[in-house]
Amino acid sequence: MAAKTIKVTANMGSGCAIRADIRDHKVVIDQPQAGGGTNEGPTPLEYFLFSLAGCIGSIGRIAASQKKIDLRGMEIRVEADLNPMGLLGKETDDRVGFQEIRVEAEIDADMSDAEKSAFLDLVCDRCPLHDNIKLATTVGHQLV
């Protein structure tokens, strides 16, 4: 099967807000007012964590359908720690990114805790974002 390419183009004007039109969905990333933004939307880091939670939930729905599991719902909590010094341009020995990302899920389905744990493992193994975070992924950048 050929690779599927997913593209996003984002635009930033004179302020902190960054906007995109993704499949006819208007999305905005911004900073809180205390960070110089206008608080029009979540920060990039919040969207990143939300994307992971959303991907786990989406794959959970697909996997449950394939396995004929009556998945009534999932609550996925994602939290992460980072030292903001690097992104602020200050000296630090820490990585700029998250030091640890923690995912917790409550699964509403008629399954034992052991079955729910195995299902969550299966879902996370199939989740592309979980994979990209857990394993090394080449990221390139260039000026155009």
Protein Blocks (a to p, Z undefined) as FASTA:
>chain_A
ZZddddddddddfblbdcddeehiacdddddfknopaolaccfklmmmmmmmmmmmmmmm
mmmmmnopacfbdcddddddddfklmnopacfbdfbdfbdcddddddddddfklmmmmmm
mmmmmmmklmmmmpccddddddZZ
